Each structure stands twice: as C-alpha cells, then as structure tokens.
Amino acid sequence: MWDARYQRVAEFVYPSRAVSNRSSLEGTLNYDELEVVDSTAIRSRDILAANLNGALTSSALDWFSLTRKKKENGYFLSDEENKWLETVHDILHDEFAESNFYPAIRCFYNEIVTFGTAGLYIEDMYDDREDRWILNFTVNNVSELYIEEDPFERVDTRIRPFKMTVRNVKRRWERASTLDSISRKRDEDEVEILHVLAPVDPGYKMAAKDLRFISLFILKESDDILNQNEDGTLPGYTYFPCLVVRWDKASGNLYGDSPALNGMPDILSLNKARKMWLENYDLLLRPPILATEGAFTQGRASFLPAGITEVDDINNVREFFSNNSGLQVAYQTLDHLTRAVEKAFYVDQLQLPPMETQGTPSSATEIQIRYEQAMRVIGPTFGRFAYDLFNPLIDTCYYIMANRPDSPIPQLSGEDIRKINVEYIGPLRVSQEMPQVIASQNLVAETIQIMANTGQPVFAFDFDKYLRKKAEVTKAWPDIIRSKREEEQLREQFYRNQQMMAELQMAQSGGKALKDASAAGKAIAGT
C-alpha cells in the first residue's frame, strides 16, 4: 500500500525507494527532481539499519542459538538433545550463509526503519546450478503489502502485486496451462502478477489436503492461476511463509510507525532550514554594498570572489550586512535540528561521542556498558522483532528443511524431527538479561565473603546452577560446560575420595594410638 505519506518519507529518508516506487502515484521520478538537500536523515537511517544488522543478524557472528520450547525432562536438556541442537544450529547457520538471507535482511532493516512495515517472504527453491534445494528470501516493500490480521493481531493474509518479465513467467511456471494470454508477448515485456496468501476456511474442498494457507499466483490481465495443481486443487502451505513485521503499531492499525515517520517534522524542518541556508549562503559571503552616488571610480563594483573595486571614498561604501549574527543563528538552528533527527534514529545511543568532545578514549568496559545500556533503551522497541520476525524465521526455516525429501536435519532418537519445536535465542535476550547476570555476580561475591568470614558453608546458594545459567545467558562455549551426567559422576567420585581419605586418616590415627598405648605399656612394665 503506497500512498503520499510513504512517498514523502521515502524522498527524504530513502531516495532510491522514492524513485523506484513513484510510478505507482504520478509517473516516474528522477533523482534530480528530489527536494532533499540535507542527508542527515539518510545517513541516520543507514546507521540504524547497519547497527540492527550488526547486532541482530551479523554474518560475522554467531547471532542465534537454539533450544527446545518444551523441556520435558526438567530444566536442563539431555546431552543428546544439546548435541542435536548444536548440529541443527550449524546446519541453519550454513544455510543462511549459502542463501541470499544476509543481503535480504539488510534490505529488510532499511525498509522497516523507513516505513515501519516490511515483509520477508521465505520459500524453498530448487537451484539448477547447485543441483540442490536452497532457501530464498524476498523482501516485500510496504507498496507490495496489502495485509489483514487474525483476532490476535497476527498477519494471516497478504496480497502482493508485482511485475515479472514474460521470460521469467514462462520459466517459473512452464507447466502452467494458462499462458495463452501472454504467448504473443515478447520475452522482455513485463506483466502484472498478484500473489495471494490467505488462510483456508475449514472444509474448503478446492485446497489441497491439510493446508492452512493457500498460495496463488494470478496473472492480473486474465485472472488465470499460474500455479494451480494438476489435479485442480489450489496449492499452499501448512505455515504462513511471509513474515510481516511492524516497527511499532497502535492497536487496531494494520501498518506500523517507524523512526522515519515519527521524525518527519524535524526532518522536514531541517531540510527547509538547510535549503534556506544554502540559498542565502552566497548572500552571506558576498553581501550587497551600499554606497553614495558617485562613490565608485569606474562606475561599477566587482562582486566576484577576491574582486577589487576602486572607490573615491571608502567611508561612503559599506556592506549591507555588517555582522554575522544571522549566520550564527543559522548554525545553531541547523545543529539543533540535526541532533533531533539523529535522536529519532537512536544515533546518540548507538554511536560513541566524538573524541574532541569526550576527551579520552573509551575503555572496553565502558563500551560494553554503553552497548548494554543502548540495548536496554531500544530493546523494548525491538521486542516485536523477536515475536514477529526471529521466532517465526527460525521456526519456518527449520520446518522447511526438516520436510525436505533429503533433509539435512539429523534424527533424534524416538522423535519425529518434523514435529520438534525449536526456539530462537538472540542477542537482545542476552542484553536484557545482563542486569540479572551482574546482580548474580554481586551475590556470588557477597556469598564468598560471608563464607570466608564465618568459616561456614552457605547452602542457600546453588553455585552449579549459577554457572550453568550464566553460561546459557552469555552464550559461553558449550563444550567447556560438562554435562549433568559427568557432573554427577565427578561429584560422586569426589565424595568417595573424601570418604576414603577420612577413613585412611582414622585408620592412621587409630594405628598411632595403638602404637603409643603399646609403648606406654612397655614403659610401665619396665618400671
């Protein structure tokens, strides 16, 4: 859904999108027709999108871990489950790296930071070059999203209009029996297509068996369905394959707000102030001249840079602007509006202050603390990401790969891998739990101090559980943490060794007592 509001924000925050989407409103638009003269909002949008990408889904980092949603055997998973989850994690990580996920997710962040609503369509496609199935990710701009929600405010309907060349239509749906309407078109011609994703009503006989959502590609000019099954049924999914995410959303609204939309008053004010400053820049540098009649020797004045004007009496000539007070006010206004725009995109939280204002370089600890504070400040805003994006992303990708004919997902004894529910754990959750980690560390230090002062053990604190929980939250290397079984074996061995040492000491003490008693008896007998 593309309207004048989105076109306006695109022109000042995401110009490339404004140029590509203008055709849906009033014809084509060139870059030189844009009214934007200040790049603060463009740069701030890019900084926020880059920080989101680096903090949440960086290809250089291990940005997610997995656990099971149902822990049937207690709080901790079994050794077999942990090893299985590590293997599944590595498989998903490699799949993301080999697919177009990372370029797509960077584009996704730019879209949602600007427009507040974006979609990520996931499909499993066969790659002829690689001779294998691979995940394919397509970012849906707000202009391609006509959506509806279920009673829980989850998007369950998406209609996407888009264009495709005749060549690609014939290649993708080569078995379709409804291509007669475009058979006379040239391969390079474009045709309009509607992709409809919608829930299936119970008892709808046209849908294939066990489907929850139908997926139809409709040729707009003839209303023909391009992907209908050979038996006449409609194709679809048992899951919703398009993840529609809103940055922030008021209850009852379908589309979301964004930093760019919320900051538009300051963005427009800054752009207007910059434009006025540029228009008057030449006037400020080379102000007009006031002079009495006949003051100029040659009858004319030079207004070129470093130009020389000969006058009869310098006292009869003066600049129209005799001070730069207006220039200082303009600088202050531009600086104030620039900071306001940057704050709208959280730049003040995401970037360290410049060295000239900070004085000394920040230590690693200060940078870590600042990062954690920034995550706590903007974490609630990004809380929707875990619910609307990352959890369903991991669920959908796992489900697709587990249901492939040659699934790379290993078997887990006694369970159907297609029915296992895995859960995403990401850096936002880690950042939000860091205050608890710090509080627990302080409690550990206090507990150790109490034991040192009293000489008595503290039974209220479980050190083993603390270490395991901290390793889970901080995503420590899993291979440095022993399994519960190994832990119990080592504990039993320790207690056995302790008991053996005590018995040995008792035996030695008893033997010494007997020896002393015998020596004493001999001494008494000798006397």
JONOR-V867185 format. One record per backbone hydrogen bond with DSSP energy under -0.5 kcal/mol. NH is the residue of the N-H (numbers start at 1). CO is the residue of the C=O. E is the energy in kcal/mol with one decimal. If there is no record, write none. Layout:
nh/co/e
NH/CO/E
NH/CO/E
This chain:
nh/co/e
3/1/-0.6
7/3/-2.1
8/4/-2.3
9/5/-2.2
10/6/-2.2
11/7/-1.9
12/8/-1.2
13/9/-1.7
14/9/-0.5
14/10/-1.5
17/14/-1.1
18/14/-1.5
19/15/-2.2
20/16/-1.7
21/17/-2.0
22/18/-0.8
24/21/-1.3
25/22/-2.5
26/22/-1.4
26/27/-0.5
27/23/-0.5
29/19/-0.5
33/30/-1.5
34/31/-1.6
43/39/-2.9
44/40/-2.6
45/41/-2.5
46/42/-1.9
47/43/-2.1
48/44/-2.5
49/45/-2.5
50/46/-2.4
51/47/-2.3
52/48/-2.4
53/49/-2.3
54/50/-2.6
55/51/-2.6
56/52/-2.5
57/52/-0.6
57/53/-1.4
61/58/-1.1
63/61/-1.4
65/425/-2.0
67/423/-1.5
69/421/-1.9
71/69/-0.6
72/70/-1.1
74/71/-1.0
82/78/-2.4
83/79/-2.3
84/80/-2.2
85/81/-2.7
86/82/-2.2
87/83/-2.0
88/84/-2.5
89/85/-2.7
90/86/-2.1
91/87/-2.0
92/88/-2.6
93/89/-2.6
94/90/-2.2
95/91/-2.1
96/92/-2.5
97/93/-1.8
98/94/-2.1
99/95/-1.4
100/135/-0.5
101/96/-0.6
102/96/-0.6
104/100/-1.8
105/101/-3.0
106/102/-1.6
107/103/-1.7
108/104/-2.3
109/105/-2.1
110/106/-1.7
111/107/-2.0
112/108/-2.5
113/109/-2.3
114/110/-1.4
115/111/-3.1
116/111/-0.5
116/112/-1.3
118/245/-1.9
119/140/-2.1
120/243/-1.6
121/138/-3.2
122/241/-2.5
123/136/-2.0
125/123/-0.7
125/134/-2.5
127/125/-0.6
127/132/-3.1
128/126/-0.7
131/127/-1.7
132/127/-1.3
134/125/-2.7
136/123/-2.8
138/121/-2.4
140/119/-3.1
141/139/-0.6
144/141/-2.4
145/142/-1.2
146/144/-0.6
146/159/-1.5
147/145/-0.6
148/157/-1.6
150/154/-2.4
153/150/-2.2
156/148/-1.8
157/148/-1.4
158/197/-2.6
159/146/-2.5
160/158/-0.5
160/195/-2.6
161/159/-0.5
162/193/-2.5
164/191/-2.0
166/189/-2.4
167/187/-2.0
169/165/-2.1
170/166/-2.6
171/167/-1.8
172/168/-2.4
173/169/-2.5
174/171/-0.6
176/173/-1.5
182/179/-1.1
183/180/-1.0
185/182/-1.2
189/186/-1.4
191/164/-2.6
193/162/-3.1
194/218/-2.5
195/160/-2.4
196/194/-0.6
196/216/-2.8
197/158/-2.5
197/195/-0.5
198/214/-1.5
200/212/-2.4
201/199/-0.5
204/201/-1.9
205/203/-0.8
207/204/-0.8
208/234/-2.0
211/208/-1.2
212/237/-2.3
213/237/-2.5
214/198/-2.6
215/235/-2.4
216/196/-2.3
218/194/-3.1
218/216/-0.6
219/224/-2.9
220/192/-2.0
220/218/-0.7
222/219/-1.0
223/219/-2.3
224/219/-0.7
226/217/-3.2
226/224/-0.6
227/217/-0.5
229/233/-2.0
232/229/-1.9
234/206/-3.0
237/213/-2.9
241/239/-0.7
243/120/-2.7
243/241/-0.6
244/242/-0.9
245/118/-2.8
245/243/-0.6
247/116/-2.5
248/257/-0.9
253/250/-2.3
257/248/-3.4
260/113/-1.6
262/258/-2.7
263/259/-1.7
264/261/-0.9
267/263/-2.4
268/264/-3.0
269/265/-2.1
270/266/-2.8
271/267/-2.2
272/268/-2.4
273/269/-2.7
274/270/-2.7
275/271/-2.1
276/272/-2.5
277/273/-2.3
278/274/-2.4
279/275/-2.4
280/276/-1.8
281/278/-0.7
282/278/-0.6
284/280/-2.2
285/281/-2.1
286/282/-2.7
290/318/-3.1
292/316/-1.3
295/292/-1.8
297/310/-2.0
298/310/-0.6
303/301/-0.5
307/304/-2.2
312/295/-3.0
313/295/-0.5
316/313/-1.6
317/314/-1.5
318/290/-2.4
320/288/-3.0
322/320/-0.7
328/324/-1.8
329/325/-2.0
330/326/-1.9
331/327/-2.2
332/328/-2.3
333/329/-2.4
334/330/-2.5
335/331/-2.5
336/332/-2.4
337/333/-2.4
338/334/-2.4
339/335/-2.2
340/336/-1.8
341/337/-2.3
342/338/-2.3
343/339/-2.3
344/340/-1.6
345/341/-0.9
345/342/-0.5
346/343/-1.7
347/342/-2.7
349/346/-0.8
350/346/-1.6
351/347/-2.1
357/354/-1.0
358/354/-2.2
359/355/-2.7
360/358/-1.1
367/363/-2.3
368/364/-2.2
369/365/-2.7
370/366/-2.6
371/367/-2.4
372/368/-2.5
373/369/-2.5
374/370/-2.5
375/371/-2.4
376/372/-1.9
377/373/-2.2
378/374/-2.6
379/375/-1.3
380/376/-0.6
382/378/-1.6
383/379/-0.5
383/380/-0.8
384/381/-0.6
385/382/-1.4
386/382/-0.8
387/383/-1.2
388/384/-3.7
389/385/-2.5
390/385/-2.1
391/386/-2.0
393/389/-2.2
394/390/-2.6
395/391/-2.4
396/392/-2.9
397/393/-2.5
398/394/-2.5
399/395/-2.5
400/396/-2.6
401/397/-2.2
402/398/-2.7
403/399/-1.3
404/401/-0.9
407/404/-1.3
412/415/-0.5
415/412/-2.3
417/415/-0.7
419/416/-2.1
420/417/-0.7
422/420/-0.7
423/67/-3.3
425/65/-2.1
427/63/-0.6
430/426/-1.5
431/427/-2.6
432/428/-2.5
433/429/-1.4
434/430/-0.6
434/431/-0.8
437/433/-1.6
438/434/-2.6
439/435/-2.3
440/436/-2.4
441/437/-2.3
442/438/-2.1
443/439/-1.9
444/440/-2.3
445/441/-2.3
446/442/-2.1
447/443/-2.5
448/444/-2.5
449/445/-1.9
450/446/-2.2
451/447/-2.3
452/448/-2.1
453/449/-2.1
454/450/-2.4
455/451/-2.2
459/457/-0.6
463/461/-0.9
466/462/-1.9
467/463/-2.3
468/464/-2.1
469/465/-2.5
470/466/-2.5
471/467/-2.2
472/468/-1.9
473/469/-2.5
474/470/-2.7
476/471/-2.1
480/477/-1.4
481/478/-1.1
482/480/-0.6
487/483/-2.4
488/484/-2.4
489/485/-2.4
490/486/-2.7
491/487/-2.2
492/488/-2.7
493/489/-2.4
494/490/-2.2
495/491/-2.5
496/492/-2.3
497/493/-2.5
498/494/-2.4
499/495/-2.5
500/496/-2.8
501/497/-2.5
502/498/-2.2
503/499/-2.7
504/500/-2.6
505/501/-2.4
506/502/-2.4
507/503/-2.7
508/504/-2.7
509/505/-2.7
510/506/-2.8
511/507/-2.7
512/508/-2.2
513/509/-2.0
514/510/-2.3
515/511/-2.4
516/512/-2.5
517/513/-2.5
518/514/-2.6
519/515/-2.3
520/516/-2.4
521/517/-2.3
522/518/-2.4
523/519/-2.0
524/520/-2.2
525/521/-2.5
526/522/-2.0
527/523/-1.1
